[in-house]
């Protein structure tokens, strides 16, 4: 078996989520949500810093 075939056989189950059962799938979901949240918070802070968005605490 070639190195490319070994790599493909290892990578495919990781890609479609059949490795690691439920705990690993939860970890992937949490890392995706954290990435989206970091992007949104960074955008929000940038908008406030550049005064393109007015945000006041009442």
PDB file of N, CA, C and O in Angstrom:
ATOM      1  N   UNK A   1       0.854  -1.169   0.000  1.00  0.00           N
ATOM      2  CA  UNK A   1       0.000   0.000   0.000  1.00  0.00           C
ATOM      3  C   UNK A   1       0.908   1.244   0.000  1.00  0.00           C
ATOM      4  O   UNK A   1       1.856   1.334   0.780  1.00  0.00           O
ATOM      5  N   UNK A   2       0.604   2.176  -0.869  1.00  0.00           N
ATOM      6  CA  UNK A   2       1.427   3.381  -0.980  1.00  0.00           C
ATOM      7  C   UNK A   2       1.143   4.351   0.163  1.00  0.00           C
ATOM      8  O   UNK A   2       0.142   4.225   0.869  1.00  0.00           O
ATOM      9  N   UNK A   3       2.030   5.306   0.329  1.00  0.00           N
ATOM     10  CA  UNK A   3       1.865   6.313   1.376  1.00  0.00           C
ATOM     11  C   UNK A   3       0.618   7.152   1.109  1.00  0.00           C
ATOM     12  O   UNK A   3      -0.097   7.516   2.044  1.00  0.00           O
ATOM     13  N   UNK A   4       0.355   7.457  -0.151  1.00  0.00           N
ATOM     14  CA  UNK A   4      -0.827   8.246  -0.495  1.00  0.00           C
ATOM     15  C   UNK A   4      -2.114   7.508  -0.128  1.00  0.00           C
ATOM     16  O   UNK A   4      -3.067   8.118   0.357  1.00  0.00           O
ATOM     17  N   UNK A   5      -2.140   6.198  -0.361  1.00  0.00           N
ATOM     18  CA  UNK A   5      -3.325   5.400  -0.009  1.00  0.00           C
ATOM     19  C   UNK A   5      -3.516   5.339   1.504  1.00  0.00           C
ATOM     20  O   UNK A   5      -4.643   5.430   1.992  1.00  0.00           O
ATOM     21  N   UNK A   6      -2.421   5.186   2.246  1.00  0.00           N
ATOM     22  CA  UNK A   6      -2.511   5.172   3.709  1.00  0.00           C
ATOM     23  C   UNK A   6      -3.042   6.504   4.224  1.00  0.00           C
ATOM     24  O   UNK A   6      -3.883   6.541   5.122  1.00  0.00           O
ATOM     25  N   UNK A   7      -2.544   7.599   3.650  1.00  0.00           N
ATOM     26  CA  UNK A   7      -2.986   8.927   4.068  1.00  0.00           C
ATOM     27  C   UNK A   7      -4.463   9.128   3.756  1.00  0.00           C
ATOM     28  O   UNK A   7      -5.208   9.656   4.581  1.00  0.00           O
ATOM     29  N   UNK A   8      -4.885   8.709   2.570  1.00  0.00           N
ATOM     30  CA  UNK A   8      -6.294   8.845   2.189  1.00  0.00           C
ATOM     31  C   UNK A   8      -7.185   7.988   3.084  1.00  0.00           C
ATOM     32  O   UNK A   8      -8.260   8.431   3.489  1.00  0.00           O
ATOM     33  N   UNK A   9      -6.753   6.775   3.396  1.00  0.00           N
ATOM     34  CA  UNK A   9      -7.550   5.901   4.264  1.00  0.00           C
ATOM     35  C   UNK A   9      -7.649   6.446   5.688  1.00  0.00           C
ATOM     36  O   UNK A   9      -8.623   6.165   6.386  1.00  0.00           O
ATOM     37  N   UNK A  10      -6.657   7.218   6.129  1.00  0.00           N
ATOM     38  CA  UNK A  10      -6.693   7.835   7.442  1.00  0.00           C
ATOM     39  C   UNK A  10      -7.517   9.116   7.429  1.00  0.00           C
ATOM     40  O   UNK A  10      -8.240   9.403   8.383  1.00  0.00           O
ATOM     41  N   UNK A  11      -7.409   9.887   6.345  1.00  0.00           N
ATOM     42  CA  UNK A  11      -8.040  11.194   6.285  1.00  0.00           C
ATOM     43  C   UNK A  11      -9.550  11.123   6.029  1.00  0.00           C
ATOM     44  O   UNK A  11     -10.302  11.941   6.560  1.00  0.00           O
ATOM     45  N   UNK A  12      -9.994  10.172   5.235  1.00  0.00           N
ATOM     46  CA  UNK A  12     -11.411  10.111   4.874  1.00  0.00           C
ATOM     47  C   UNK A  12     -12.330   9.933   6.091  1.00  0.00           C
ATOM     48  O   UNK A  12     -13.303  10.679   6.207  1.00  0.00           O
ATOM     49  N   UNK A  13     -12.076   8.996   6.995  1.00  0.00           N
ATOM     50  CA  UNK A  13     -12.951   8.891   8.173  1.00  0.00           C
ATOM     51  C   UNK A  13     -12.908  10.139   9.051  1.00  0.00           C
ATOM     52  O   UNK A  13     -13.909  10.494   9.673  1.00  0.00           O
ATOM     53  N   UNK A  14     -11.771  10.796   9.107  1.00  0.00           N
ATOM     54  CA  UNK A  14     -11.686  12.033   9.870  1.00  0.00           C
ATOM     55  C   UNK A  14     -12.533  13.121   9.213  1.00  0.00           C
ATOM     56  O   UNK A  14     -13.175  13.910   9.905  1.00  0.00           O
ATOM     57  N   UNK A  15     -12.535  13.163   7.894  1.00  0.00           N
ATOM     58  CA  UNK A  15     -13.302  14.166   7.155  1.00  0.00           C
ATOM     59  C   UNK A  15     -14.810  13.999   7.341  1.00  0.00           C
ATOM     60  O   UNK A  15     -15.524  14.978   7.555  1.00  0.00           O
ATOM     61  N   UNK A  16     -15.288  12.766   7.261  1.00  0.00           N
ATOM     62  CA  UNK A  16     -16.745  12.582   7.358  1.00  0.00           C
ATOM     63  C   UNK A  16     -17.237  12.345   8.786  1.00  0.00           C
ATOM     64  O   UNK A  16     -18.424  12.089   8.988  1.00  0.00           O
ATOM     65  N   UNK A  17     -16.355  12.423   9.773  1.00  0.00           N
ATOM     66  CA  UNK A  17     -16.763  12.383  11.169  1.00  0.00           C
ATOM     67  C   UNK A  17     -17.056  11.012  11.733  1.00  0.00           C
ATOM     68  O   UNK A  17     -17.766  10.902  12.732  1.00  0.00           O
ATOM     69  N   UNK A  18     -16.530   9.963  11.125  1.00  0.00           N
ATOM     70  CA  UNK A  18     -16.795   8.627  11.655  1.00  0.00           C
ATOM     71  C   UNK A  18     -15.729   8.182  12.662  1.00  0.00           C
ATOM     72  O   UNK A  18     -15.759   7.037  13.112  1.00  0.00           O
ATOM     73  N   UNK A  19     -14.805   9.047  13.018  1.00  0.00           N
ATOM     74  CA  UNK A  19     -13.784   8.750  14.031  1.00  0.00           C
ATOM     75  C   UNK A  19     -14.158   9.478  15.316  1.00  0.00           C
ATOM     76  O   UNK A  19     -14.613  10.621  15.270  1.00  0.00           O
ATOM     77  N   UNK A  20     -13.973   8.836  16.447  1.00  0.00           N
ATOM     78  CA  UNK A  20     -14.082   9.521  17.725  1.00  0.00           C
ATOM     79  C   UNK A  20     -15.450   9.526  18.364  1.00  0.00           C
ATOM     80  O   UNK A  20     -15.598  10.002  19.489  1.00  0.00           O
ATOM     81  N   UNK A  21     -16.432   9.024  17.697  1.00  0.00           N
ATOM     82  CA  UNK A  21     -17.782   8.954  18.253  1.00  0.00           C
ATOM     83  C   UNK A  21     -18.293  10.311  18.741  1.00  0.00           C
ATOM     84  O   UNK A  21     -17.900  11.349  18.209  1.00  0.00           O
ATOM     85  N   UNK A  22     -19.143  10.306  19.723  1.00  0.00           N
ATOM     86  CA  UNK A  22     -19.833  11.517  20.155  1.00  0.00           C
ATOM     87  C   UNK A  22     -18.918  12.580  20.784  1.00  0.00           C
ATOM     88  O   UNK A  22     -19.079  13.757  20.460  1.00  0.00           O
ATOM     89  N   UNK A  23     -17.966  12.231  21.667  1.00  0.00           N
ATOM     90  CA  UNK A  23     -17.143  13.282  22.280  1.00  0.00           C
ATOM     91  C   UNK A  23     -16.357  14.112  21.265  1.00  0.00           C
ATOM     92  O   UNK A  23     -16.256  15.331  21.405  1.00  0.00           O
ATOM     93  N   UNK A  24     -15.807  13.465  20.257  1.00  0.00           N
ATOM     94  CA  UNK A  24     -15.046  14.206  19.248  1.00  0.00           C
ATOM     95  C   UNK A  24     -15.956  15.069  18.389  1.00  0.00           C
ATOM     96  O   UNK A  24     -15.576  16.175  18.005  1.00  0.00           O
ATOM     97  N   UNK A  25     -17.138  14.586  18.087  1.00  0.00           N
ATOM     98  CA  UNK A  25     -18.089  15.395  17.315  1.00  0.00           C
ATOM     99  C   UNK A  25     -18.514  16.632  18.099  1.00  0.00           C
ATOM    100  O   UNK A  25     -18.660  17.710  17.523  1.00  0.00           O
ATOM    101  N   UNK A  26     -18.712  16.485  19.402  1.00  0.00           N
ATOM    102  CA  UNK A  26     -19.052  17.645  20.244  1.00  0.00           C
ATOM    103  C   UNK A  26     -17.894  18.633  20.246  1.00  0.00           C
ATOM    104  O   UNK A  26     -18.112  19.842  20.178  1.00  0.00           O
ATOM    105  N   UNK A  27     -16.668  18.130  20.323  1.00  0.00           N
ATOM    106  CA  UNK A  27     -15.487  19.004  20.278  1.00  0.00           C
ATOM    107  C   UNK A  27     -15.427  19.782  18.968  1.00  0.00           C
ATOM    108  O   UNK A  27     -15.115  20.973  18.976  1.00  0.00           O
ATOM    109  N   UNK A  28     -15.722  19.129  17.839  1.00  0.00           N
ATOM    110  CA  UNK A  28     -15.717  19.820  16.540  1.00  0.00           C
ATOM    111  C   UNK A  28     -16.785  20.904  16.489  1.00  0.00           C
ATOM    112  O   UNK A  28     -16.535  21.997  15.980  1.00  0.00           O
ATOM    113  N   UNK A  29     -17.960  20.616  17.007  1.00  0.00           N
ATOM    114  CA  UNK A  29     -19.040  21.610  17.005  1.00  0.00           C
ATOM    115  C   UNK A  29     -18.656  22.807  17.871  1.00  0.00           C
ATOM    116  O   UNK A  29     -18.847  23.955  17.470  1.00  0.00           O
ATOM    117  N   UNK A  30     -18.119  22.539  19.052  1.00  0.00           N
ATOM    118  CA  UNK A  30     -17.719  23.631  19.942  1.00  0.00           C
ATOM    119  C   UNK A  30     -16.610  24.486  19.339  1.00  0.00           C
ATOM    120  O   UNK A  30     -16.613  25.707  19.495  1.00  0.00           O
ATOM    121  N   UNK A  31     -15.664  23.855  18.652  1.00  0.00           N
ATOM    122  CA  UNK A  31     -14.594  24.644  18.032  1.00  0.00           C
ATOM    123  C   UNK A  31     -15.138  25.479  16.877  1.00  0.00           C
ATOM    124  O   UNK A  31     -14.650  26.585  16.648  1.00  0.00           O
ATOM    125  N   UNK A  32     -16.123  24.989  16.152  1.00  0.00           N
ATOM    126  CA  UNK A  32     -16.741  25.773  15.090  1.00  0.00           C
ATOM    127  C   UNK A  32     -17.536  26.947  15.634  1.00  0.00           C
ATOM    128  O   UNK A  32     -17.485  28.046  15.081  1.00  0.00           O
ATOM    129  N   UNK A  33     -18.268  26.721  16.709  1.00  0.00           N
ATOM    130  CA  UNK A  33     -19.038  27.801  17.328  1.00  0.00           C
ATOM    131  C   UNK A  33     -18.097  28.851  17.907  1.00  0.00           C
ATOM    132  O   UNK A  33     -18.356  30.048  17.789  1.00  0.00           O
ATOM    133  N   UNK A  34     -16.998  28.407  18.535  1.00  0.00           N
ATOM    134  CA  UNK A  34     -16.034  29.344  19.109  1.00  0.00           C
ATOM    135  C   UNK A  34     -15.398  30.205  18.021  1.00  0.00           C
ATOM    136  O   UNK A  34     -15.184  31.400  18.228  1.00  0.00           O
ATOM    137  N   UNK A  35     -15.098  29.622  16.880  1.00  0.00           N
ATOM    138  CA  UNK A  35     -14.524  30.383  15.770  1.00  0.00           C
ATOM    139  C   UNK A  35     -15.492  31.448  15.279  1.00  0.00           C
ATOM    140  O   UNK A  35     -15.098  32.594  15.065  1.00  0.00           O
ATOM    141  N   UNK A  36     -16.752  31.078  15.101  1.00  0.00           N
ATOM    142  CA  UNK A  36     -17.761  32.043  14.651  1.00  0.00           C
ATOM    143  C   UNK A  36     -17.963  33.144  15.690  1.00  0.00           C
ATOM    144  O   UNK A  36     -18.115  34.313  15.333  1.00  0.00           O
ATOM    145  N   UNK A  37     -17.965  32.782  16.962  1.00  0.00           N
ATOM    146  CA  UNK A  37     -18.142  33.761  18.034  1.00  0.00           C
ATOM    147  C   UNK A  37     -16.965  34.735  18.086  1.00  0.00           C
ATOM    148  O   UNK A  37     -17.168  35.936  18.259  1.00  0.00           O
ATOM    149  N   UNK A  38     -15.748  34.237  17.939  1.00  0.00           N
ATOM    150  CA  UNK A  38     -14.581  35.113  17.929  1.00  0.00           C
ATOM    151  C   UNK A  38     -14.630  36.088  16.760  1.00  0.00           C
ATOM    152  O   UNK A  38     -14.271  37.256  16.908  1.00  0.00           O
ATOM    153  N   UNK A  39     -15.068  35.618  15.607  1.00  0.00           N
ATOM    154  CA  UNK A  39     -15.198  36.502  14.448  1.00  0.00           C
ATOM    155  C   UNK A  39     -16.225  37.593  14.716  1.00  0.00           C
ATOM    156  O   UNK A  39     -15.975  38.767  14.442  1.00  0.00           O
ATOM    157  N   UNK A  40     -17.383  37.206  15.253  1.00  0.00           N
ATOM    158  CA  UNK A  40     -18.449  38.175  15.509  1.00  0.00           C
ATOM    159  C   UNK A  40     -18.017  39.206  16.551  1.00  0.00           C
ATOM    160  O   UNK A  40     -18.268  40.398  16.378  1.00  0.00           O
ATOM    161  N   UNK A  41     -17.376  38.765  17.623  1.00  0.00           N
ATOM    162  CA  UNK A  41     -16.926  39.700  18.649  1.00  0.00           C
ATOM    163  C   UNK A  41     -15.834  40.629  18.125  1.00  0.00           C
ATOM    164  O   UNK A  41     -15.819  41.817  18.449  1.00  0.00           O
ATOM    165  N   UNK A  42     -14.935  40.100  17.329  1.00  0.00           N
ATOM    166  CA  UNK A  42     -13.895  40.932  16.736  1.00  0.00           C
ATOM    167  C   UNK A  42     -14.479  41.982  15.806  1.00  0.00           C
ATOM    168  O   UNK A  42     -14.044  43.134  15.821  1.00  0.00           O
ATOM    169  N   UNK A  43     -15.450  41.601  15.004  1.00  0.00           N
ATOM    170  CA  UNK A  43     -16.118  42.550  14.116  1.00  0.00           C
ATOM    171  C   UNK A  43     -16.849  43.620  14.920  1.00  0.00           C
ATOM    172  O   UNK A  43     -16.781  44.801  14.580  1.00  0.00           O
ATOM    173  N   UNK A  44     -17.536  43.225  15.967  1.00  0.00           N
ATOM    174  CA  UNK A  44     -18.266  44.155  16.821  1.00  0.00           C
ATOM    175  C   UNK A  44     -17.311  45.162  17.467  1.00  0.00           C
ATOM    176  O   UNK A  44     -17.586  46.361  17.485  1.00  0.00           O
ATOM    177  N   UNK A  45     -16.201  44.673  17.991  1.00  0.00           N
ATOM    178  CA  UNK A  45     -15.220  45.572  18.621  1.00  0.00           C
ATOM    179  C   UNK A  45     -14.604  46.515  17.596  1.00  0.00           C
ATOM    180  O   UNK A  45     -14.358  47.683  17.898  1.00  0.00           O
ATOM    181  N   UNK A  46     -14.352  46.020  16.387  1.00  0.00           N
ATOM    182  CA  UNK A  46     -13.782  46.862  15.338  1.00  0.00           C
ATOM    183  C   UNK A  46     -14.774  47.957  14.925  1.00  0.00           C
ATOM    184  O   UNK A  46     -14.384  49.105  14.713  1.00  0.00           O
ATOM    185  N   UNK A  47     -16.053  47.594  14.814  1.00  0.00           N
ATOM    186  CA  UNK A  47     -17.068  48.577  14.449  1.00  0.00           C
ATOM    187  C   UNK A  47     -17.179  49.671  15.509  1.00  0.00           C
ATOM    188  O   UNK A  47     -17.337  50.845  15.174  1.00  0.00           O
ATOM    189  N   UNK A  48     -17.099  49.297  16.772  1.00  0.00           N
ATOM    190  CA  UNK A  48     -17.144  50.290  17.845  1.00  0.00           C
ATOM    191  C   UNK A  48     -15.888  51.167  17.806  1.00  0.00           C
ATOM    192  O   UNK A  48     -15.976  52.387  17.943  1.00  0.00           O
ATOM    193  N   UNK A  49     -14.726  50.544  17.620  1.00  0.00           N
ATOM    194  CA  UNK A  49     -13.463  51.290  17.624  1.00  0.00           C
ATOM    195  C   UNK A  49     -13.399  52.298  16.480  1.00  0.00           C
ATOM    196  O   UNK A  49     -12.870  53.396  16.654  1.00  0.00           O
ATOM    197  N   UNK A  50     -13.924  51.944  15.334  1.00  0.00           N
ATOM    198  CA  UNK A  50     -13.890  52.848  14.182  1.00  0.00           C
ATOM    199  C   UNK A  50     -15.102  53.766  14.141  1.00  0.00           C
ATOM    200  O   UNK A  50     -15.300  54.509  13.180  1.00  0.00           O
ATOM    201  N   UNK A  51     -15.909  53.708  15.194  1.00  0.00           N
ATOM    202  CA  UNK A  51     -17.097  54.560  15.351  1.00  0.00           C
ATOM    203  C   UNK A  51     -18.106  54.399  14.209  1.00  0.00           C
ATOM    204  O   UNK A  51     -18.792  55.351  13.836  1.00  0.00           O
ATOM    205  N   UNK A  52     -18.185  53.210  13.674  1.00  0.00           N
ATOM    206  CA  UNK A  52     -19.186  52.913  12.644  1.00  0.00           C
ATOM    207  C   UNK A  52     -20.453  52.351  13.269  1.00  0.00           C
ATOM    208  O   UNK A  52     -21.459  52.159  12.587  1.00  0.00           O
ATOM    209  N   UNK A  53     -20.399  52.091  14.563  1.00  0.00           N
ATOM    210  CA  UNK A  53     -21.539  51.532  15.278  1.00  0.00           C
ATOM    211  C   UNK A  53     -21.593  52.212  16.638  1.00  0.00           C
ATOM    212  O   UNK A  53     -20.610  52.211  17.379  1.00  0.00           O
ATOM    213  N   UNK A  54     -22.725  52.783  16.960  1.00  0.00           N
ATOM    214  CA  UNK A  54     -22.890  53.463  18.246  1.00  0.00           C
ATOM    215  C   UNK A  54     -23.415  52.443  19.260  1.00  0.00           C
ATOM    216  O   UNK A  54     -24.464  51.833  19.056  1.00  0.00           O
ATOM    217  N   UNK A  55     -22.680  52.270  20.337  1.00  0.00           N
ATOM    218  CA  UNK A  55     -23.093  51.334  21.379  1.00  0.00           C
ATOM    219  C   UNK A  55     -22.967  52.049  22.723  1.00  0.00           C
ATOM    220  O   UNK A  55     -21.875  52.460  23.119  1.00  0.00           O
ATOM    221  N   UNK A  56     -24.076  52.190  23.407  1.00  0.00           N
ATOM    222  CA  UNK A  56     -24.062  52.828  24.718  1.00  0.00           C
ATOM    223  C   UNK A  56     -24.729  51.908  25.722  1.00  0.00           C
ATOM    224  O   UNK A  56     -25.671  51.182  25.404  1.00  0.00           O
ATOM    225  N   UNK A  57     -24.221  51.957  26.933  1.00  0.00           N
ATOM    226  CA  UNK A  57     -24.802  51.174  28.019  1.00  0.00           C
ATOM    227  C   UNK A  57     -25.707  52.110  28.802  1.00  0.00           C
ATOM    228  O   UNK A  57     -25.259  53.132  29.322  1.00  0.00           O
ATOM    229  N   UNK A  58     -26.976  51.758  28.883  1.00  0.00           N
ATOM    230  CA  UNK A  58     -27.917  52.642  29.587  1.00  0.00           C
ATOM    231  C   UNK A  58     -28.250  52.146  30.962  1.00  0.00           C
ATOM    232  O   UNK A  58     -29.027  52.780  31.675  1.00  0.00           O
TER     233      UNK A  58
END
